[in-house]
Amino acid sequence: MTKADQLLAGYQKGDIDILVLPEMAFTGYVFKTCQEIEPYLEDASNGPSVLWAKRQAIRLSCYVVVAYPERYVDGDNIKLYNSQCFVNRQGELIKTYRKSFLYETDEHWASEGPGFETIDIPELGKVGLAICMDINPYQFKTDFYDFEFGHYHSEAKTDIILCSMAWLKNDTKGNDTVMDTINYWALRLLPLMRQSVESDHQHHTLFVACNRIGSERGSTFAGGSSILDLSHSDKAQLLGHMGWNEEGVLLVES
């Protein structure tokens, strides 16, 4: 959290409208058992990540999205989720989103969330929350061109998608670039680009991806945090991006 505070220290109210952090931003991502992640599990209302999001939302008067490992308790029923909090400008929690499509690393400890969702926020429009693997085929078993996530948000006419990532660098090629990563994300969102051609008017969807960088327990993350405007036939407009190992704050006006 100290690093995030330092990166944001120079920003004041009015500088940022929506702040998005990576997947499991403050805990690390690679856990191999429920026992390993146990010390880092958080409550959805008052966990350290959620409280940090609330403080920054009030300080900056902006919406904040932070992803974290959640312990959900309902009577005697306890479930663990890879979750996001979505906090408004007043520091109020307005949504907890739980990752729907789990990556193999999540499957060591997390349960699947109930499904994709869109939230109506008068100031922002229809907002979709997402975490990394959500944009991929389910368990990499469904057809690549089913585009479950893309079709859901195309049909919902989502205006903004806020996606926290712990996307890995593709080591199978060895020479993949940050643009390979970003182009793949755009491909997975193809239904959102086609919607503007098939409808009577051009609908814009902004896709905001904040990805981890560096390495953790043998896993190297791909970086490439970026903002895409999905409004052109089979093509996304890249509004801004960071390098594969670049740390900082990406600020884009749209």
C-alpha positions as CSV (number, residue, x, y, z in Angstrom):
1,M,0.0,0.0,0.0
2,T,2.9,2.3,0.7
3,K,4.0,2.1,-3.0
4,A,0.5,2.9,-4.2
5,D,0.3,5.8,-1.8
6,Q,3.7,7.1,-3.1
7,L,2.6,6.8,-6.7
8,L,-0.6,8.8,-6.0
9,A,0.8,11.3,-3.6
10,G,1.1,14.1,-6.3
11,Y,-2.6,13.8,-7.3
12,Q,-5.4,15.9,-5.8
13,K,-9.1,16.2,-6.1
14,G,-10.2,16.7,-9.7
15,D,-7.1,15.0,-11.2
16,I,-8.7,11.5,-11.4
17,D,-12.2,10.3,-12.1
18,I,-11.7,6.5,-11.9
19,L,-8.8,4.8,-10.3
20,V,-8.2,1.1,-11.1
21,L,-5.5,-1.2,-9.4
22,P,-4.3,-4.6,-10.5
23,E,-5.7,-8.0,-9.4
24,M,-5.0,-8.8,-5.7
25,A,-3.0,-5.5,-5.7
26,F,-1.7,-5.6,-2.1
27,T,-1.4,-9.3,-1.3
28,G,0.4,-10.8,-4.2
29,Y,-1.3,-13.2,-6.6
30,V,0.5,-16.6,-6.6
31,F,-0.9,-18.8,-3.8
32,K,-0.9,-22.6,-4.0
33,T,-3.2,-23.6,-1.2
34,C,-6.0,-22.2,1.0
35,Q,-3.6,-22.3,3.9
36,E,-1.1,-20.1,2.2
37,I,-3.7,-17.4,1.4
38,E,-5.5,-17.6,4.8
39,P,-3.5,-14.7,6.4
40,Y,-4.3,-12.4,3.5
41,L,-8.1,-13.0,3.2
42,E,-10.2,-9.8,3.7
43,D,-13.7,-8.8,4.7
44,A,-15.7,-7.2,1.8
45,S,-16.6,-4.2,3.9
46,N,-13.7,-3.4,6.2
47,G,-10.6,-5.3,4.8
48,P,-7.3,-3.4,4.4
49,S,-7.7,-3.2,0.6
50,V,-11.3,-1.9,0.8
51,L,-10.4,0.6,3.5
52,W,-7.5,1.8,1.4
53,A,-9.9,2.3,-1.6
54,K,-12.3,4.2,0.6
55,R,-9.6,6.6,1.8
56,Q,-8.3,7.3,-1.6
57,A,-11.8,7.7,-3.0
58,I,-12.5,10.4,-0.4
59,R,-9.0,12.1,-0.8
60,L,-9.2,12.2,-4.6
61,S,-13.0,12.5,-4.9
62,C,-12.9,9.6,-7.5
63,Y,-14.2,6.1,-8.0
64,V,-11.8,3.4,-7.0
65,V,-11.5,-0.2,-7.9
66,V,-9.2,-2.5,-6.0
67,A,-9.0,-6.3,-6.2
68,Y,-8.2,-8.6,-3.2
69,P,-8.8,-12.1,-1.8
70,E,-12.2,-12.2,0.0
71,R,-13.5,-14.3,2.8
72,Y,-17.3,-14.4,2.6
73,V,-19.1,-15.7,5.7
74,D,-22.9,-16.4,5.5
75,G,-23.8,-18.2,8.8
76,D,-21.8,-21.4,8.9
77,N,-21.0,-21.1,5.2
78,I,-17.6,-19.7,4.3
79,K,-16.5,-19.1,0.7
80,L,-13.3,-17.6,-0.7
81,Y,-13.4,-15.3,-3.7
82,N,-11.0,-13.4,-5.9
83,S,-12.9,-10.1,-5.6
84,Q,-13.0,-6.4,-6.5
85,C,-14.4,-3.6,-4.5
86,F,-16.0,-0.6,-6.4
87,V,-16.1,2.5,-4.2
88,N,-17.7,5.8,-5.1
89,R,-16.4,9.4,-4.7
90,Q,-17.8,9.6,-1.2
91,G,-15.9,6.5,0.0
92,E,-19.0,4.3,-0.1
93,L,-18.7,0.7,-1.2
94,I,-21.3,0.3,-4.0
95,K,-20.3,-3.2,-5.3
96,T,-18.3,-6.3,-4.6
97,Y,-17.6,-8.2,-7.8
98,R,-16.3,-11.8,-7.6
99,K,-14.2,-13.2,-10.4
100,S,-16.4,-15.5,-12.5
101,F,-13.9,-17.4,-14.7
102,L,-11.0,-18.7,-12.6
103,Y,-7.4,-19.2,-13.8
104,E,-5.6,-22.3,-12.6
105,T,-3.8,-20.3,-9.9
106,D,-7.2,-19.2,-8.5
107,E,-8.5,-22.7,-8.5
108,H,-6.1,-23.6,-5.7
109,W,-8.2,-21.6,-3.2
110,A,-11.1,-19.5,-4.8
111,S,-14.7,-20.3,-5.6
112,E,-16.3,-19.0,-8.9
113,G,-18.3,-15.8,-8.6
114,P,-22.0,-15.8,-9.6
115,G,-21.4,-14.3,-13.1
116,F,-20.8,-11.1,-15.1
117,E,-22.6,-8.0,-14.0
118,T,-23.3,-4.4,-15.2
119,I,-24.0,-1.6,-12.7
120,D,-25.9,1.5,-13.6
121,I,-24.0,4.6,-12.3
122,P,-25.8,7.8,-13.3
123,E,-22.5,9.7,-13.6
124,L,-20.7,7.0,-15.6
125,G,-23.3,5.0,-17.4
126,K,-23.3,1.2,-17.4
127,V,-20.2,0.0,-15.6
128,G,-18.9,-3.6,-15.9
129,L,-16.3,-5.0,-13.5
130,A,-13.9,-7.7,-14.5
131,I,-10.9,-9.6,-13.2
132,C,-8.3,-11.0,-15.7
133,M,-9.4,-14.5,-16.8
134,D,-13.0,-13.3,-17.1
135,I,-12.2,-12.2,-20.6
136,N,-10.9,-15.6,-21.7
137,P,-12.9,-18.7,-22.7
138,Y,-14.2,-20.5,-19.6
139,Q,-11.4,-22.7,-18.2
140,F,-9.9,-22.5,-21.7
141,K,-12.4,-25.3,-22.6
142,T,-15.2,-23.4,-24.4
143,D,-14.8,-22.4,-28.0
144,F,-12.4,-19.5,-28.4
145,Y,-15.0,-17.6,-30.4
146,D,-17.9,-18.0,-28.0
147,F,-16.6,-14.7,-26.4
148,E,-18.7,-15.2,-23.3
149,F,-17.5,-11.9,-21.6
150,G,-17.6,-9.8,-24.8
151,H,-21.1,-10.9,-25.8
152,Y,-22.4,-10.3,-22.3
153,H,-21.2,-6.7,-22.2
154,S,-22.2,-6.1,-25.8
155,E,-25.8,-7.1,-25.1
156,A,-25.8,-5.1,-21.9
157,K,-24.5,-2.0,-23.8
158,T,-21.8,-1.5,-21.1
159,D,-20.2,1.9,-21.3
160,I,-17.1,1.3,-19.2
161,I,-15.3,-2.0,-18.2
162,L,-12.9,-1.8,-15.3
163,C,-10.6,-4.8,-15.3
164,S,-8.0,-5.7,-12.7
165,M,-5.3,-8.0,-14.1
166,A,-2.6,-10.4,-13.1
167,W,-2.0,-11.4,-16.7
168,L,1.1,-13.5,-17.3
169,K,3.8,-12.8,-19.9
170,N,3.6,-15.4,-22.7
171,D,6.8,-17.4,-22.3
172,T,5.9,-19.9,-25.0
173,K,7.1,-17.4,-27.8
174,G,9.9,-15.9,-25.8
175,N,9.8,-12.6,-27.7
176,D,6.2,-11.4,-27.1
177,T,5.8,-7.7,-26.7
178,V,3.4,-5.5,-24.7
179,M,1.4,-4.9,-27.9
180,D,0.9,-8.7,-28.3
181,T,-0.8,-8.7,-24.9
182,I,-2.9,-5.6,-25.6
183,N,-3.9,-6.9,-29.0
184,Y,-5.0,-10.2,-27.5
185,W,-7.2,-8.3,-25.0
186,A,-8.8,-6.4,-27.8
187,L,-9.4,-9.7,-29.7
188,R,-11.3,-11.1,-26.7
189,L,-13.5,-8.0,-26.7
190,L,-14.4,-8.3,-30.4
191,P,-18.2,-8.4,-29.9
192,L,-18.0,-4.9,-28.3
193,M,-16.4,-3.5,-31.5
194,R,-18.9,-5.2,-33.8
195,Q,-21.9,-3.8,-31.8
196,S,-21.2,-0.3,-33.1
197,V,-21.5,-1.5,-36.7
198,E,-24.6,-3.7,-36.2
199,S,-26.6,-1.1,-34.3
200,D,-28.2,2.1,-35.6
201,H,-25.7,4.3,-33.7
202,Q,-22.1,4.0,-32.7
203,H,-21.8,2.8,-29.1
204,H,-18.5,3.4,-27.3
205,T,-17.2,1.0,-24.6
206,L,-14.1,2.0,-22.8
207,F,-12.0,-1.0,-21.5
208,V,-9.6,-0.1,-18.7
209,A,-7.1,-2.7,-17.8
210,C,-4.6,-2.4,-14.9
211,N,-2.1,-5.2,-14.9
212,R,0.6,-6.3,-12.5
213,I,4.3,-6.2,-13.4
214,G,7.4,-8.0,-12.2
215,S,7.7,-11.6,-11.1
216,E,6.3,-13.6,-8.2
217,R,7.2,-17.2,-7.4
218,G,8.3,-18.0,-10.9
219,S,5.4,-16.2,-12.6
220,T,6.2,-13.1,-14.7
221,F,3.4,-10.6,-15.4
222,A,2.9,-9.0,-18.7
223,G,2.2,-5.4,-17.7
224,G,0.7,-3.4,-20.5
225,S,-1.9,-1.5,-18.4
226,S,-4.0,0.3,-21.0
227,I,-7.3,2.0,-22.0
228,L,-9.1,0.9,-25.2
229,D,-12.0,2.6,-27.0
230,L,-14.0,-0.2,-28.5
231,S,-16.1,1.5,-31.0
232,H,-14.7,0.7,-34.5
233,S,-15.4,-2.3,-36.7
234,D,-13.0,-5.1,-35.7
235,K,-10.5,-2.6,-34.4
236,A,-9.9,-0.9,-31.0
237,Q,-8.4,2.5,-30.5
238,L,-5.6,2.5,-28.0
239,L,-5.9,5.6,-25.9
240,G,-2.9,5.0,-23.8
241,H,-0.7,2.2,-22.4
242,M,2.3,1.4,-20.3
243,G,5.3,-0.9,-21.0
244,W,5.5,-4.6,-19.9
245,N,7.6,-3.8,-16.9
246,E,6.7,-0.1,-16.4
247,E,5.5,1.1,-13.0
248,G,3.5,4.2,-12.5
249,V,0.1,5.9,-13.0
250,L,-1.4,5.9,-16.5
251,L,-3.7,8.9,-16.9
252,V,-5.9,9.2,-19.9
253,E,-8.6,11.7,-20.9
254,S,-11.5,10.3,-22.9
